[in-house]
Amino acid sequence: MRSGEFTFETFKFEGDFTRSEVAKGTLNPFTGEIAIDTVNDLRVIQVPISFRGNLSNIEVDYVSFLAAFAKENASTIINTALSILGQDEEEKPDKKKSRRDNNKQLLKNSLELLKTLKN
């Protein structure tokens, strides 16, 4: 605690639905000012959220949230999509391969866009 602020590096909660939630940041109980970053591990995806402002008016930066969400989950989302796209066994092999290649390219382009958003 410095200058009336509580600062914590890692505060971890564990549970059934949420595998874990890790929070770090500062809280000033005298002014109500907060700056807290959290990451919720929901077993399949990571949900990073930053809280800023005052306890009476907490704000979430949704642009940063979307960029961080994409960064944290890009490989999971793409691998799941590729797995689903490759499950149509009734197509002729050539057509299936062509469609899969097109979808992979689309996903690669999407990943590049996500990387750009991250920066």
N, C-alpha and C positions, 0 to 999 in steps of 0.2 A: 504494500500500500504506500503510495506516495502522493502528496498533495491532496489527500482525501479520496484518491482514486484506487479502486481495486483493480489490479492487473493480474490476469491469469494466462499462462502459456497453453496449458492443456487441461480441460475439464471434460471428462468422458462419462457419458451415460450409456448403459447397456440395457437391452430389453428384448422382448419376443419379436415384435413386428420390426422395430428399428434395431438392426444388429448393434449399431452404436451411433452416438452423436458426439462429435468432438467440437468443443467451442474454445475460442481464445479471444482475448480482447480486454477492454477496460470498461469499468462502470464507476461513475462518480455518484454515490448515494446522496450527496448534498445538493448537487445541481441536477441530477437525473440524466446527465449526458452518458450516452453509450456508444461504443464502437466494438461490436462483437461479430466475429466470423465463425460460422458453423459449417460442418459437413455431416450430413445424415447418411449413414450407410444403410440402405434398404435391401441389402443382400444382392439385388440385381443391379441397382444403379446407385450412384452417389448424388446427393442433392446438396450442393453448396449454397448457403445463403448468408448474406452480410446484412447486419442490422446497424443502422446509424441514426443519430438524432437524440431525442430526449424520450424518457420513459412515457411521457404524456403524448408524444407524437413520433412513434418509431417509423422509420422509413426503410424500405427495401429497394436496393438498386437493381431493377429488373434487367437492365442491359448487361450489367456485370454478371448477374445470375445466369442469364442465358449463355453467355460466353464461357463461364466457369462450368456450367452444366455440360455444355458440348465438349469441353476439354476433358472433363472427368469421365465422360461416358461414351466418347466417340468410338472407341474400339469395340465396346460391348454392343452398341447400337448397330454398327456396321457388321460385326460378326453374326449377330442375330439375324439381320436382314439377309445376309448372304446365305445363311443356313436355310432360312425360309424360302428364298428364291430358288434354291437348288433342289427343292422337294417335289417338283412336278415330274413324276416318272413316266407319264403317259405320252409326253412329247417325243417326236422323233429326235434321235441324238444330235443331228446337225442343227436343227432348229433350236433345241434346248441349249446347246453350246453357244450359239449365236446370241440368244436372248440372255443367257447368263453373262456372257462377255459384255454385252451392252449395259446390263444392270450393274456389273462390277465397275465399269467405267463411270457410270452415273454416281455410284457410291464413292468412288475415288475423288471425283470432282466435288462432291458434297463434303468430303473430309477436308479437302484443300480449302474450301470455303470456311469450314469450321475453324481450321488452323488460322486463317486470316482474321476471323472474328476474335480469336483468342488474343492475338497481338494487338 
